[in-house]
Amino acid sequence: MKRVIRDFRSLDADLRDRLAAAFPQGIQKADLLAFPVGGGRRIYGVELVVGDTLYIIKGDFREKKRGFTLLWEGEEGGEGDFSDEDEPY
């Protein structure tokens, strides 16, 4: 199986649609994968299998009432800009 890491911001429309179809109720805490990076920080992502390819879609996740919301820089309201202390849960 081929493994690919993609940032949500760089996804094409087809992969965004597949991601939405894979998580119709939103991304839940159990769906998130955490990867440690320098300085005690972590990046988060979710798995998406398309054919013989396993995608890890990384992004900034913020907990909402009904699952997690994927946020990215440039989103209206500036919610994509988090400090290093912000955790998704």
Secondary structure, 3 states (H helix, E strand, C coil): CEEEEEEHHHCCHHHHHHHHHHCCCCECHHHCEEEECHHHCEEEEEEEEECCEEEEEEEEEEEECCEEEEECCCCHHHCCCCCCCCCCC
